[in-house]
Amino acid sequence: MMKPVLVVGAGPVGLTMAAELARYRVPVRIIDRAHGRTDQSRALAVWPRTLELLRAAGCADAFAATGLHARAVSIHSDGRTLGRVTFGEIASPFNYLLMIAQSETERLLEAHLRSLGGKVERDAELTAFVDTGDGVSCTITHAGNGREDMQAAWLIGCDGAHSSVRHRLGLAFEGDVLPTAFIIADVHVAGLRVPPDEPAIFWHPDGAVMFFPISPGRHRIIADIASVPSCDPTLQQVQAIVARRGPGGVTLSDPVWLSHFGVNERKVADYRVGRVFLAGDAAHVHSPAGGQGMNTGMQDAFNLAWKLALVMRQEARAGLLDSYGPERGPVARQVLTGSSHMTRIVLLKNRPARLLRGLVARVLFRIPAIRRTIANALSGVMIRYRDSPLNTGGAVGPRGARAGQRLDPGCGVGTGDLPRFTLVARDDAAARAMIARHATLLKPDICPPPDGGGKGMGNGIWLVRPDGYVAAVARGGDWPVIDAALTRMAAGTLAAGTRPPEQP
């Protein structure tokens, strides 16, 4: 009988991790020292790539039905609109930004976990652990019920920016702290003259004020202030900032959350130490600009879960896990850099710099290709694992997806309960023979190329991972490339930092 995986932290990242492992029939326990779920809105944005992965997990419909579908984001200054980025052309079935309170995200994920036979153990804190080489000896302290010693196969720290798992590993959390602080308010908003489902950013010489819709009439407001205050803001203070920096005529009422926060930009160098992994804010924190934090963490969980499931089910060797950090680390670095740049642009105070910012914004946002690039970058569909040790093969045809790229979300993902790779190719005897040879790793069904076998992708072969990214590419008929990629994963010959040569 398999030892369970222990997931520490029942926020969106930990719940995603536990639910994916449970879906893949891997025993898992998830603990949290808090008594219950958060009742605050906190992280609001769920981007299309995360929704695609939630669809594969089988719970995207519940999210889509609960949240608000934002179709665009706009930037304003001096009474005029500088630019507007729409999401309708994002190459995803989810071509919108889902605005949903973190409290609702956690509720939906916990319900999904329960439907898979799992549950969150609350009032339970990991107080010690030792990596024994073939497992992790863990001590859990339950509020009112004493101490429990358990043996876990693997330990995953999803316990936030102040992660006790990271601290106990002794990993440095390197980075900077921005000197500016922010206030945050979830309030009822009246008189805001922008579409009710559209996030809006207003630039002002004093700073910025940003409106993010949560539900009809209710918004999250964020504004920068000079330094971290000694206490939370009042509704009157937030109203004064909105009156000065906003578009005018906006009235706030009925606050449900008033707070402040500073911005850390930090990241660990290693996502794994032996049998212990880090994911989400435990591994990386950054500015909320762009709404990428929760999405990046949940995608960490999707990335690790299928690999860990294959290893624990003895369908792939442990070397597969060496790809987690090399894949997710660069993504977090890119998100950190991008959110940092966005934050510093918003915080410009120097008059010449602000004038230049406005001029550049007006010019760039007039270019449709720029607007599409921004939308796709924010959506997550452009994420790729360029230097993954799992990648094999090069491009096939002018429209062929390369190894490490996300393929059409209709291929390689599904609601099955086993992590399986998908062959995207013409359905012929050679493809069927490959499935028979690697039946423990491949789905039994062949997926046709997204264009139906037409020019560009019709003559290629793609091996698509359970998370929808391409693992291997070959020209039509070059099945040894695909066979070698599957054999390497099954045979456990992967090594961290090793990348196989690309095919000509």
N, C-alpha and C positions, 0 to 999 in steps of 0.2 A: 504494500500500500504506500502511495506517495505521501511524503511529508507535505504539509501545506506551505504555500507562500504566505508570508506575513506582510501585509501592506499597512504602513503607519500613516495615518491622516486620511480623513473621510471628506475632504473637499472635492471639487470637481475632478482633480487629477487622480486622487486615490480611488474615488468611486469608479472612474473610467477604467483604471487598472484592474480593480477587483472584478468588475462586471465582465471585462474581456477575458480574464482568466477563467471565470466561472463559465462563460459561454464556450470556452475551449475545453471544458471538462477537467480543469486543473483545480485541485483543492486550494482554497484561499481563505484567509482570515483577514479582516480589515478592522482596525481599532482606531479610536479617536478619544483623546482625553476630555473633549467637550461633552456636555450632557446632551446636546441636541444639534441639529443643523443650524446654520446661520439664518437669522431672520432679516439680514441686511441685503441690499441689492448688490453691492460690491461690483465684481466683474459683470459687465453687461453684454459684451459683444461675442457672438458666435459666428465665425466667418464660414464661407462656403466649403472650404476644404475640411473643416471640422465636421460640418453637417454631412458631407459625403462619407466620412468615417463613421459617424453615428448611424447613417443609413445602413452601412455594412454591418454594424452591430445590431441593427434591428429596432432602433428607437428614435430615428430622426423625425418620424411623423408626429410623435408626441411633442417634440421640441417645436416643430414648425407650427403646430396648432396652438401652442401656448404663447409664443413670443410675438413681437411686433416686427413686421417685415419692412426694413428701411431700404428704400430704392436708390438713395443718393446721399451724399454729404456735401455741404456747402461751406464756403469761407467768405466772410463779409468784413468790410472796413469802411469807415467814413460814410455810412449810409448806402453803400452799393455792394453788389455781389462781385467778388473777385474771381470766383471760380466755383464750379459745381461738378462733382464726379458722380456719374451714375453707375449702377451696378448691373444693369440689364444685359450688358454684353459679356459678362464674365462667363467663361467657357465651363459652366457647371450647371447641373439641373437645379442648383440652389443659387440663383443669380440675384441674391439680395443679402443684406446684413441682418441677421436675426438679433433683435434687441430683447434680451430676457434677463431678469434679475438673477443673480447667482443663487439666491435662495430657491428660486424655481428650478434652476439647473440642477442643484443638489437634490431637490425633491424628485425630479424626473429620473435622475441617475440612480438614486436609491431605490425607487420603485422598479426600475429596470433590473437592478441587482437582485432584488427580492424575487422577481419573476424567474430568475435563473437559479434560485435556491440559496442565495447568499443573504447576509445581513450585516449591518454595522454593529460592532461591539463598542458601545459608548462608555464614558467614564472609565476608560482603560488606557493606561499610559505605558509605553515602552520605557523601562527604567535602566535596562542593561542588556547588552548582547555581546556574544563572542562568536566569531567565525571559526568553526572547527575544521574547515576544509571540505567536509562532506555535508555541511549544513550550517545553521546558525542557531546557537543556544540563546534563547531570548527570555528575559524576565519582564512580565507584564504586571503592573500594579493596578488592581481594580478598586475603584472608590467604594469603600465599605465592605469589600469582600477579600481583602488581603492580596497576597502575591501569588502569581502563577509562573511556573517555569515551563517553557514549551520548546520543542525542536522544530524549527522551520527549515525548509529546503533552501529558500532564498528570502532575503529581507529587502523591501523596497521602501525607501523614505520618500513619502509624498507629503511631508509635514511642514511645508511652507518655508518662508524666508528665514525664520528662526529655527530651522530644523535641528532637532536634538540628534537625529541620526547623523547628519553632517557633522555636527559638533563632536560626537563620539568617535567619528572616523578621523577627526583631526584635519579635515580638508580646509584649505584656505578658500575664503569667499572673496575673491579679489575684485576690486573695482573702485568706484567713486560714489560720493554723495553730492547731489546737486545742492547748491546753496539756497535755492528758492523752494518755498513750500507751497502747498495748494490747499484750498478749502473745497469741501464737497458737500452738496446738499441734494437730497431727494425730496422734491416739493411739487405741489400743484402749480402749474404755470398757466397764466391767462394773458392774452394779448401778444403772443409771439407770432409774428407774421412770416412764418416759414411753413412749408408743408408739415403736418403733424407727425409724419413718420420719418422726418429727415433730421439727422444730427446737423447742428449748425455751430460754426466757430466764428466768433467776433473778435477781431484784432483792434486794439486801442492803445494809445500811447502809455497808459498805465499798466497794460498787460492784456491778457485774453480772458474772455468768458465763453464757456462752451456749454451747449445744451444738447443732451442726449435723451431722446424719448424712451420711456420705459413702458408706458401704457397710455391710453387716451387721456390727455390733459396733464399727465405726470412726467416730469423730466428729472434727469440727473444734471446738476449744474456743477461745473468745475471751474475754478479761477485761481490764478497764481497770486501769491502774496509774498511780501518781502522775506519773511522768516517764519519758522515754526512758532505758532502762538502758544500761550500757556494754557489755553482752554479752547473748547470747540466754539465755532462761530454761532451767533444768534441769527434768527431769520431776518432781523432788521439789518444786520451787517451784510448778509448775502444780498438782500434787496438793494442796499445802497451800491454795492459793486455792480449789480446787474443794471441799475438805473444809469450809472456812469459809463459803463463799457458796452452795454447791450444796444439793441436797436431802438429803444424807447417804447413806452407804453406797456411794458411787461410787469405783471403783478404776480408775486409769489405768495403762496399760502399753504397751510396744512403740511408742515414738514414732518417726514417720518424718519429722517436721518440727517444729522448735521455733524460734520467731522472735519478733520484736516489730516494731511499726510505729507511726508517728505518723499523724495525719490532717490532710491538707491539703484545703481547700475553695477551689478556684480554677477560673477559667474565662477563656478568651480572648473578646474582644469580637467578633472576626471569624474565621469558619471558612475564609475564602478570601482569598488575596492573588494576584490575577492567575490564573495557571494552576497554583497550588499550593493544595491543600486540607489541612485537618486533620480527624482523626476520632478518636473514642475518648478515651483519657486524654491524648493530645496536645492536646486541645481543652478538656477538663474533667475535674477530679478532685474527689472528695468522700468523705465517710464511707462505709464499707461497710454501714452500717445500711440495711436493706431490700433488700440484694443487688442494687442497680440498676446498678452501674458497668459491668460487662461487657455487660449487656443494652443499656444506653444506647449504648455504643460500637458494638455489632453492628448496632443499628438505625440509627445514623449511616451505616454502610456500606450497608445495604439501601436507605436513602433516596437516597444519592448515586449508587450504581452504575447504577440504571436510567436516571437522568437523563443521566449521562455516556455511557452506551451509546447512547441515542437521539441525542445530539449528535454523537458520534463516527461513528455510522452515517449521519449527515446526514438523519435522519428527524425531527429537531427542531432548532431553532436554539439557539445558545449561551445565549440569555437564560433558558432553562429552568434552567440551573445557578445562576442568581441566587436561586432559591428554597431552596437547601440550607441556608445559614446562618440565614435568617429562620424556617425550620421547625424545625431542630434546636436552635438556640440557646435558645429558650424552653423546650424540653423539658429540656435540661440544667439550666437555671436552676431549673425546678420540682423536678427530682430533687435538686439541690444543697440547695434550701431544705428539702425534705421530709426528706432524710437528716440534715441538720443538726439539725432539730427533734427527730427520733427519737433522735439521739445525745445531745443535751442532756437529754432526758427520762431516758434510761438513766443518765446520769452524775450525777443529782441526789444531793447529799450532805446538804443541810440537812434536819433532821428534819421540820419542818412541811411543807416542800415534798414530801418523800417520802411523808408521810402523806396529803397531798392527792392526790399522784400515784396512790397505791393506791386511794383512794376513788373518784376519777374513773374509773380503769380498771375497777373492779368495776361501776360504774353503766353506763358506755358499752358494755362488752362483753356486757351482758345484752340489748342492743337488737339484734335480727336485722338491721335495716337498716344499722346502724353496722358490724356485722361484714361484711356483704356489700360495703359501700362500701370498707372497708379491703382486702378481698381483691381486688376489682376494680382498686383503685388500684395495689396491689403488682404485679398481673399484667401491667400495661401495656396492657390492652384499652381503658382510658379515655383514652389519649393521643390528642390531636387537634391538627391544625394549624389552629387557629382563624383566624390572621391570615396564612395563606399567600398569596403573590401568585398562586398557581395557582387559588384558590377562585373559583367562579362560582355564583350562584344561592342560594336560601334553602331553607327546609324545605318538604316536601311531605307534607301530612297529619299526623295526630297522632303517627304512629310513623315518620315519614320521617327518614332520616339527613341531616344537614346537610353542606355542603361542608367538608372538613377532617376529618370523622369517619371512623373505621374502620367499614366496612360488614361484613355477614356475611362471615366469613373464607372461605366457600365461593364468594364472588363476587370477581372481580377478581384472584385469585391462582391460580397453576397451575404446572405444571412445564415449561412451554414454554421454548424457548431464545431467544426474542426478547421484549424489553420491550414489552408491548402494553396498551392501555387496554381495559376491558370496558364494554359497555353493559348496564346492568341495567334492563330495561324489558319491556313486552309485545312479543312477537315478531310484528311486522307489516311491511307494505311500507315504511312510513316509517323504521323501524329498519334494515331491510335497505338502504335507500337511503343512510342515514348511514354504514353500514359500507363501502359501495361508494365513497362520496365520500372517506373517510379510511382507506383500506385499509392505509396504511403505519403508522398509529397504533392502529387498532382490531383486536381479535380478531375472527375471522369469526363466532364463535358469540355469541348473545345469552343473557345470564343472566337468568332470571326473578327477580322480587323474592323475597326470602327467605321471605315468607309465602305464596308461591304465587300472588300476584296478588290477595290478599284485601284487606279494608278496611285503609286506612292507607297501604300502600306500593304497592298495585296500580295506582294512577293516576299514578304519577310516573315520571321518567326519571333515572337516575343514571349519571354517567360515573365509573368507578372506575379509579384509577391502578394501575400494575403492582404497587405495594406494598399494595394493598387499601384505600387511603383514597379518599374521594370527592373528585373534582376539580370536578364541576359537578352541579347539581340543577335540574330543570325539572319543571313540571307536565306531565301527559300531553298530548302533541300539540305542546308548545312546543319543537320541535326547533331553532329558531334559537339558543336558549341553548347547547345542546350543540355545535352547529356552530361557534358563535363561540369557545367554549372550545378546541376542537380546532384551529381556524384560528389562534388566538393562539399556541398552542404550536408549531405547525408553521411559522408565519410569523415567529417570533422577535421578537414585539413586547413580550415581557415586560420589565419593568424592576424592579430590586431595590426592595422597599418599596412597590410599586404593587399595589393590590388593586382588581379590577374591581367595579363596583356590583352589589349583590345584586338579584335579580329580585323583583318584588312577589309 
